[in-house]
Amino acid sequence: MDATNTAPIYDLLITERGDVIADAAHAAEQTRLKAADTLDFHLADKAKDHTA
């Protein structure tokens, strides 16, 4: 999160605690990518068709 576009209280919180919102968004995206990769069974089937 860009601290220059926020209220001063948020700038202080980000300085003290880190950018929790950005960290949570990053963790959510990593989880989404891992879940999509894990649950995508169609790719494995297509790979078998091309190697056979």
N, CA, C and O atoms as a Maestro MAE file, in Angstrom:
{
 s_m_m2io_version
 :::
 2.0.0
}

f_m_ct {
 s_m_title
 :::
 protein
 m_atom[208] {
  # First column is atom index #
  i_m_mmod_type
  r_m_x_coord
  r_m_y_coord
  r_m_z_coord
  i_m_residue_number
  s_m_chain_name
  s_m_pdb_residue_name
  s_m_pdb_atom_name
  i_m_atomic_number
  :::
  1 25 0.849 -1.173 0.000 1 A "MET " " N  " 7
  2 3 0.000 0.000 0.000 1 A "MET " " CA " 6
  3 2 0.891 1.230 0.000 1 A "MET " " C  " 6
  4 15 1.892 1.283 0.714 1 A "MET " " O  " 8
  5 25 0.527 2.205 -0.794 2 A "ASP " " N  " 7
  6 3 1.303 3.431 -0.893 2 A "ASP " " CA " 6
  7 2 0.935 4.345 0.263 2 A "ASP " " C  " 6
  8 15 -0.180 4.863 0.323 2 A "ASP " " O  " 8
  9 25 1.863 4.539 1.171 3 A "ALA " " N  " 7
  10 3 1.591 5.312 2.376 3 A "ALA " " CA " 6
  11 2 1.365 6.787 2.085 3 A "ALA " " C  " 6
  12 15 0.839 7.491 2.947 3 A "ALA " " O  " 8
  13 25 1.735 7.290 0.916 4 A "THR " " N  " 7
  14 3 1.569 8.710 0.606 4 A "THR " " CA " 6
  15 2 0.117 9.075 0.363 4 A "THR " " C  " 6
  16 15 -0.220 10.257 0.431 4 A "THR " " O  " 8
  17 25 -0.762 8.118 0.082 5 A "ASN " " N  " 7
  18 3 -2.168 8.392 -0.199 5 A "ASN " " CA " 6
  19 2 -3.081 8.050 0.965 5 A "ASN " " C  " 6
  20 15 -4.285 7.886 0.766 5 A "ASN " " O  " 8
  21 25 -2.556 7.939 2.152 6 A "THR " " N  " 7
  22 3 -3.374 7.531 3.294 6 A "THR " " CA " 6
  23 2 -3.370 8.613 4.360 6 A "THR " " C  " 6
  24 15 -2.585 9.560 4.308 6 A "THR " " O  " 8
  25 25 -4.270 8.453 5.334 7 A "ALA " " N  " 7
  26 3 -4.322 9.367 6.468 7 A "ALA " " CA " 6
  27 2 -3.099 9.133 7.356 7 A "ALA " " C  " 6
  28 15 -2.551 8.030 7.376 7 A "ALA " " O  " 8
  29 25 -2.672 10.152 8.081 8 A "PRO " " N  " 7
  30 3 -1.468 10.023 8.929 8 A "PRO " " CA " 6
  31 2 -1.521 8.857 9.916 8 A "PRO " " C  " 6
  32 15 -0.491 8.238 10.184 8 A "PRO " " O  " 8
  33 25 -2.701 8.543 10.462 9 A "ILE " " N  " 7
  34 3 -2.780 7.429 11.411 9 A "ILE " " CA " 6
  35 2 -2.407 6.116 10.735 9 A "ILE " " C  " 6
  36 15 -1.767 5.263 11.350 9 A "ILE " " O  " 8
  37 25 -2.800 5.948 9.477 10 A "TYR " " N  " 7
  38 3 -2.466 4.731 8.755 10 A "TYR " " CA " 6
  39 2 -0.981 4.674 8.426 10 A "TYR " " C  " 6
  40 15 -0.375 3.603 8.441 10 A "TYR " " O  " 8
  41 25 -0.394 5.841 8.128 11 A "ASP " " N  " 7
  42 3 1.048 5.884 7.890 11 A "ASP " " CA " 6
  43 2 1.806 5.416 9.128 11 A "ASP " " C  " 6
  44 15 2.775 4.663 9.025 11 A "ASP " " O  " 8
  45 25 1.366 5.859 10.282 12 A "LEU " " N  " 7
  46 3 2.003 5.459 11.535 12 A "LEU " " CA " 6
  47 2 1.827 3.970 11.789 12 A "LEU " " C  " 6
  48 15 2.773 3.291 12.188 12 A "LEU " " O  " 8
  49 25 0.610 3.454 11.558 13 A "LEU " " N  " 7
  50 3 0.360 2.030 11.753 13 A "LEU " " CA " 6
  51 2 1.201 1.182 10.800 13 A "LEU " " C  " 6
  52 15 1.745 0.154 11.203 13 A "LEU " " O  " 8
  53 25 1.308 1.601 9.558 14 A "ILE " " N  " 7
  54 3 2.112 0.858 8.579 14 A "ILE " " CA " 6
  55 2 3.578 0.868 9.000 14 A "ILE " " C  " 6
  56 15 4.274 -0.141 8.884 14 A "ILE " " O  " 8
  57 25 4.035 2.011 9.486 15 A "THR " " N  " 7
  58 3 5.420 2.103 9.951 15 A "THR " " CA " 6
  59 2 5.656 1.177 11.143 15 A "THR " " C  " 6
  60 15 6.680 0.497 11.211 15 A "THR " " O  " 8
  61 25 4.707 1.151 12.082 16 A "GLU " " N  " 7
  62 3 4.862 0.338 13.288 16 A "GLU " " CA " 6
  63 2 4.629 -1.151 13.046 16 A "GLU " " C  " 6
  64 15 5.377 -1.986 13.553 16 A "GLU " " O  " 8
  65 25 3.595 -1.485 12.273 17 A "ARG " " N  " 7
  66 3 3.142 -2.874 12.161 17 A "ARG " " CA " 6
  67 2 3.412 -3.519 10.801 17 A "ARG " " C  " 6
  68 15 3.273 -4.733 10.654 17 A "ARG " " O  " 8
  69 25 3.788 -2.733 9.829 18 A "GLY " " N  " 7
  70 3 3.943 -3.268 8.481 18 A "GLY " " CA " 6
  71 2 2.628 -3.142 7.727 18 A "GLY " " C  " 6
  72 15 1.591 -2.839 8.318 18 A "GLY " " O  " 8
  73 25 2.676 -3.371 6.443 19 A "ASP " " N  " 7
  74 3 1.482 -3.225 5.605 19 A "ASP " " CA " 6
  75 2 0.718 -4.542 5.597 19 A "ASP " " C  " 6
  76 15 0.903 -5.380 4.714 19 A "ASP " " O  " 8
  77 25 -0.134 -4.709 6.586 20 A "VAL " " N  " 7
  78 3 -0.873 -5.951 6.789 20 A "VAL " " CA " 6
  79 2 -1.823 -6.224 5.622 20 A "VAL " " C  " 6
  80 15 -1.999 -7.378 5.230 20 A "VAL " " O  " 8
  81 25 -2.427 -5.193 5.073 21 A "ILE " " N  " 7
  82 3 -3.354 -5.376 3.959 21 A "ILE " " CA " 6
  83 2 -2.618 -5.910 2.734 21 A "ILE " " C  " 6
  84 15 -3.101 -6.837 2.084 21 A "ILE " " O  " 8
  85 25 -1.475 -5.348 2.414 22 A "ALA " " N  " 7
  86 3 -0.687 -5.830 1.275 22 A "ALA " " CA " 6
  87 2 -0.195 -7.249 1.528 22 A "ALA " " C  " 6
  88 15 -0.200 -8.076 0.616 22 A "ALA " " O  " 8
  89 25 0.229 -7.539 2.749 23 A "ASP " " N  " 7
  90 3 0.676 -8.891 3.092 23 A "ASP " " CA " 6
  91 2 -0.460 -9.905 2.953 23 A "ASP " " C  " 6
  92 15 -0.261 -11.004 2.435 23 A "ASP " " O  " 8
  93 25 -1.653 -9.526 3.420 24 A "ALA " " N  " 7
  94 3 -2.806 -10.419 3.314 24 A "ALA " " CA " 6
  95 2 -3.196 -10.630 1.854 24 A "ALA " " C  " 6
  96 15 -3.540 -11.745 1.460 24 A "ALA " " O  " 8
  97 25 -3.146 -9.572 1.053 25 A "ALA " " N  " 7
  98 3 -3.468 -9.698 -0.371 25 A "ALA " " CA " 6
  99 2 -2.470 -10.614 -1.070 25 A "ALA " " C  " 6
  100 15 -2.858 -11.417 -1.919 25 A "ALA " " O  " 8
  101 25 -1.209 -10.505 -0.730 26 A "HIS " " N  " 7
  102 3 -0.184 -11.369 -1.320 26 A "HIS " " CA " 6
  103 2 -0.407 -12.825 -0.908 26 A "HIS " " C  " 6
  104 15 -0.329 -13.723 -1.746 26 A "HIS " " O  " 8
  105 25 -0.680 -13.062 0.359 27 A "ALA " " N  " 7
  106 3 -0.941 -14.422 0.835 27 A "ALA " " CA " 6
  107 2 -2.179 -15.007 0.161 27 A "ALA " " C  " 6
  108 15 -2.191 -16.186 -0.193 27 A "ALA " " O  " 8
  109 25 -3.215 -14.196 -0.019 28 A "ALA " " N  " 7
  110 3 -4.433 -14.671 -0.680 28 A "ALA " " CA " 6
  111 2 -4.151 -15.049 -2.133 28 A "ALA " " C  " 6
  112 15 -4.653 -16.063 -2.617 28 A "ALA " " O  " 8
  113 25 -3.361 -14.252 -2.822 29 A "GLU " " N  " 7
  114 3 -3.033 -14.558 -4.224 29 A "GLU " " CA " 6
  115 2 -2.205 -15.835 -4.323 29 A "GLU " " C  " 6
  116 15 -2.444 -16.654 -5.210 29 A "GLU " " O  " 8
  117 25 -1.249 -16.017 -3.438 30 A "GLN " " N  " 7
  118 3 -0.447 -17.240 -3.434 30 A "GLN " " CA " 6
  119 2 -1.320 -18.462 -3.155 30 A "GLN " " C  " 6
  120 15 -1.140 -19.512 -3.772 30 A "GLN " " O  " 8
  121 25 -2.258 -18.324 -2.233 31 A "THR " " N  " 7
  122 3 -3.176 -19.417 -1.924 31 A "THR " " CA " 6
  123 2 -4.060 -19.737 -3.118 31 A "THR " " C  " 6
  124 15 -4.287 -20.905 -3.435 31 A "THR " " O  " 8
  125 25 -4.564 -18.687 -3.787 32 A "ARG " " N  " 7
  126 3 -5.404 -18.882 -4.970 32 A "ARG " " CA " 6
  127 2 -4.643 -19.613 -6.073 32 A "ARG " " C  " 6
  128 15 -5.176 -20.533 -6.693 32 A "ARG " " O  " 8
  129 25 -3.402 -19.206 -6.316 33 A "LEU " " N  " 7
  130 3 -2.600 -19.855 -7.352 33 A "LEU " " CA " 6
  131 2 -2.310 -21.319 -7.015 33 A "LEU " " C  " 6
  132 15 -2.382 -22.188 -7.884 33 A "LEU " " O  " 8
  133 25 -1.984 -21.583 -5.755 34 A "LYS " " N  " 7
  134 3 -1.699 -22.959 -5.342 34 A "LYS " " CA " 6
  135 2 -2.950 -23.825 -5.446 34 A "LYS " " C  " 6
  136 15 -2.883 -24.964 -5.906 34 A "LYS " " O  " 8
  137 25 -4.090 -23.285 -5.019 35 A "ALA " " N  " 7
  138 3 -5.346 -24.038 -5.107 35 A "ALA " " CA " 6
  139 2 -5.708 -24.309 -6.559 35 A "ALA " " C  " 6
  140 15 -6.129 -25.415 -6.896 35 A "ALA " " O  " 8
  141 25 -5.550 -23.319 -7.416 36 A "ALA " " N  " 7
  142 3 -5.861 -23.503 -8.837 36 A "ALA " " CA " 6
  143 2 -4.962 -24.572 -9.441 36 A "ALA " " C  " 6
  144 15 -5.420 -25.401 -10.227 36 A "ALA " " O  " 8
  145 25 -3.697 -24.556 -9.080 37 A "ASP " " N  " 7
  146 3 -2.755 -25.550 -9.591 37 A "ASP " " CA " 6
  147 2 -3.087 -26.942 -9.063 37 A "ASP " " C  " 6
  148 15 -3.032 -27.922 -9.806 37 A "ASP " " O  " 8
  149 25 -3.427 -27.026 -7.797 38 A "THR " " N  " 7
  150 3 -3.731 -28.311 -7.166 38 A "THR " " CA " 6
  151 2 -5.032 -28.914 -7.683 38 A "THR " " C  " 6
  152 15 -5.123 -30.126 -7.878 38 A "THR " " O  " 8
  153 25 -6.029 -28.079 -7.904 39 A "LEU " " N  " 7
  154 3 -7.344 -28.575 -8.271 39 A "LEU " " CA " 6
  155 2 -7.571 -28.686 -9.772 39 A "LEU " " C  " 6
  156 15 -8.645 -29.116 -10.192 39 A "LEU " " O  " 8
  157 25 -6.593 -28.312 -10.592 40 A "ASP " " N  " 7
  158 3 -6.762 -28.356 -12.041 40 A "ASP " " CA " 6
  159 2 -6.350 -29.730 -12.562 40 A "ASP " " C  " 6
  160 15 -5.200 -29.938 -12.948 40 A "ASP " " O  " 8
  161 25 -7.298 -30.662 -12.569 41 A "PHE " " N  " 7
  162 3 -7.014 -32.023 -13.005 41 A "PHE " " CA " 6
  163 2 -7.006 -32.145 -14.527 41 A "PHE " " C  " 6
  164 15 -6.449 -33.106 -15.058 41 A "PHE " " O  " 8
  165 25 -7.598 -31.214 -15.224 42 A "HIS " " N  " 7
  166 3 -7.665 -31.272 -16.678 42 A "HIS " " CA " 6
  167 2 -6.290 -31.159 -17.320 42 A "HIS " " C  " 6
  168 15 -6.058 -31.755 -18.372 42 A "HIS " " O  " 8
  169 25 -5.386 -30.423 -16.724 43 A "LEU " " N  " 7
  170 3 -4.048 -30.283 -17.290 43 A "LEU " " CA " 6
  171 2 -3.320 -31.618 -17.301 43 A "LEU " " C  " 6
  172 15 -2.619 -31.926 -18.265 43 A "LEU " " O  " 8
  173 25 -3.470 -32.408 -16.261 44 A "ALA " " N  " 7
  174 3 -2.829 -33.714 -16.201 44 A "ALA " " CA " 6
  175 2 -3.374 -34.629 -17.288 44 A "ALA " " C  " 6
  176 15 -2.614 -35.378 -17.902 44 A "ALA " " O  " 8
  177 25 -4.687 -34.578 -17.536 45 A "ASP " " N  " 7
  178 3 -5.300 -35.404 -18.583 45 A "ASP " " CA " 6
  179 2 -4.804 -35.002 -19.964 45 A "ASP " " C  " 6
  180 15 -4.539 -35.862 -20.803 45 A "ASP " " O  " 8
  181 25 -4.679 -33.709 -20.204 46 A "LYS " " N  " 7
  182 3 -4.207 -33.220 -21.500 46 A "LYS " " CA " 6
  183 2 -2.753 -33.604 -21.726 46 A "LYS " " C  " 6
  184 15 -2.369 -33.927 -22.850 46 A "LYS " " O  " 8
  185 25 -1.947 -33.573 -20.685 47 A "ALA " " N  " 7
  186 3 -0.541 -33.945 -20.817 47 A "ALA " " CA " 6
  187 2 -0.416 -35.416 -21.183 47 A "ALA " " C  " 6
  188 15 0.462 -35.775 -21.968 47 A "ALA " " O  " 8
  189 25 -1.270 -36.278 -20.635 48 A "LYS " " N  " 7
  190 3 -1.239 -37.698 -20.970 48 A "LYS " " CA " 6
  191 2 -1.619 -37.909 -22.432 48 A "LYS " " C  " 6
  192 15 -1.047 -38.776 -23.094 48 A "LYS " " O  " 8
  193 25 -2.568 -37.141 -22.948 49 A "ASP " " N  " 7
  194 3 -2.983 -37.266 -24.342 49 A "ASP " " CA " 6
  195 2 -1.851 -36.905 -25.297 49 A "ASP " " C  " 6
  196 15 -1.726 -37.507 -26.363 49 A "ASP " " O  " 8
  197 25 -1.040 -35.946 -24.933 50 A "HIS " " N  " 7
  198 3 0.035 -35.504 -25.817 50 A "HIS " " CA " 6
  199 2 1.239 -36.441 -25.775 50 A "HIS " " C  " 6
  200 15 1.989 -36.511 -26.749 50 A "HIS " " O  " 8
  201 25 1.439 -37.151 -24.691 51 A "THR " " N  " 7
  202 3 2.612 -38.044 -24.597 51 A "THR " " CA " 6
  203 2 2.312 -39.428 -25.138 51 A "THR " " C  " 6
  204 15 3.238 -40.180 -25.440 51 A "THR " " O  " 8
  205 25 1.050 -39.783 -25.268 52 A "ALA " " N  " 7
  206 3 0.685 -41.122 -25.711 52 A "ALA " " CA " 6
  207 2 0.763 -41.252 -27.226 52 A "ALA " " C  " 6
  208 15 0.487 -42.322 -27.769 52 A "ALA " " O  " 8
  :::
 }
 m_bond[207] {
  # First column is bond index #
  i_m_from
  i_m_to
  i_m_order
  :::
  1 1 2 1
  2 2 3 1
  3 3 4 2
  4 3 5 1
  5 5 6 1
  6 6 7 1
  7 7 8 2
  8 7 9 1
  9 9 10 1
  10 10 11 1
  11 11 12 2
  12 11 13 1
  13 13 14 1
  14 14 15 1
  15 15 16 2
  16 15 17 1
  17 17 18 1
  18 18 19 1
  19 19 20 2
  20 19 21 1
  21 21 22 1
  22 22 23 1
  23 23 24 2
  24 23 25 1
  25 25 26 1
  26 26 27 1
  27 27 28 2
  28 27 29 1
  29 29 30 1
  30 30 31 1
  31 31 32 2
  32 31 33 1
  33 33 34 1
  34 34 35 1
  35 35 36 2
  36 35 37 1
  37 37 38 1
  38 38 39 1
  39 39 40 2
  40 39 41 1
  41 41 42 1
  42 42 43 1
  43 43 44 2
  44 43 45 1
  45 45 46 1
  46 46 47 1
  47 47 48 2
  48 47 49 1
  49 49 50 1
  50 50 51 1
  51 51 52 2
  52 51 53 1
  53 53 54 1
  54 54 55 1
  55 55 56 2
  56 55 57 1
  57 57 58 1
  58 58 59 1
  59 59 60 2
  60 59 61 1
  61 61 62 1
  62 62 63 1
  63 63 64 2
  64 63 65 1
  65 65 66 1
  66 66 67 1
  67 67 68 2
  68 67 69 1
  69 69 70 1
  70 70 71 1
  71 71 72 2
  72 71 73 1
  73 73 74 1
  74 74 75 1
  75 75 76 2
  76 75 77 1
  77 77 78 1
  78 78 79 1
  79 79 80 2
  80 79 81 1
  81 81 82 1
  82 82 83 1
  83 83 84 2
  84 83 85 1
  85 85 86 1
  86 86 87 1
  87 87 88 2
  88 87 89 1
  89 89 90 1
  90 90 91 1
  91 91 92 2
  92 91 93 1
  93 93 94 1
  94 94 95 1
  95 95 96 2
  96 95 97 1
  97 97 98 1
  98 98 99 1
  99 99 100 2
  100 99 101 1
  101 101 102 1
  102 102 103 1
  103 103 104 2
  104 103 105 1
  105 105 106 1
  106 106 107 1
  107 107 108 2
  108 107 109 1
  109 109 110 1
  110 110 111 1
  111 111 112 2
  112 111 113 1
  113 113 114 1
  114 114 115 1
  115 115 116 2
  116 115 117 1
  117 117 118 1
  118 118 119 1
  119 119 120 2
  120 119 121 1
  121 121 122 1
  122 122 123 1
  123 123 124 2
  124 123 125 1
  125 125 126 1
  126 126 127 1
  127 127 128 2
  128 127 129 1
  129 129 130 1
  130 130 131 1
  131 131 132 2
  132 131 133 1
  133 133 134 1
  134 134 135 1
  135 135 136 2
  136 135 137 1
  137 137 138 1
  138 138 139 1
  139 139 140 2
  140 139 141 1
  141 141 142 1
  142 142 143 1
  143 143 144 2
  144 143 145 1
  145 145 146 1
  146 146 147 1
  147 147 148 2
  148 147 149 1
  149 149 150 1
  150 150 151 1
  151 151 152 2
  152 151 153 1
  153 153 154 1
  154 154 155 1
  155 155 156 2
  156 155 157 1
  157 157 158 1
  158 158 159 1
  159 159 160 2
  160 159 161 1
  161 161 162 1
  162 162 163 1
  163 163 164 2
  164 163 165 1
  165 165 166 1
  166 166 167 1
  167 167 168 2
  168 167 169 1
  169 169 170 1
  170 170 171 1
  171 171 172 2
  172 171 173 1
  173 173 174 1
  174 174 175 1
  175 175 176 2
  176 175 177 1
  177 177 178 1
  178 178 179 1
  179 179 180 2
  180 179 181 1
  181 181 182 1
  182 182 183 1
  183 183 184 2
  184 183 185 1
  185 185 186 1
  186 186 187 1
  187 187 188 2
  188 187 189 1
  189 189 190 1
  190 190 191 1
  191 191 192 2
  192 191 193 1
  193 193 194 1
  194 194 195 1
  195 195 196 2
  196 195 197 1
  197 197 198 1
  198 198 199 1
  199 199 200 2
  200 199 201 1
  201 201 202 1
  202 202 203 1
  203 203 204 2
  204 203 205 1
  205 205 206 1
  206 206 207 1
  207 207 208 2
  :::
 }
}
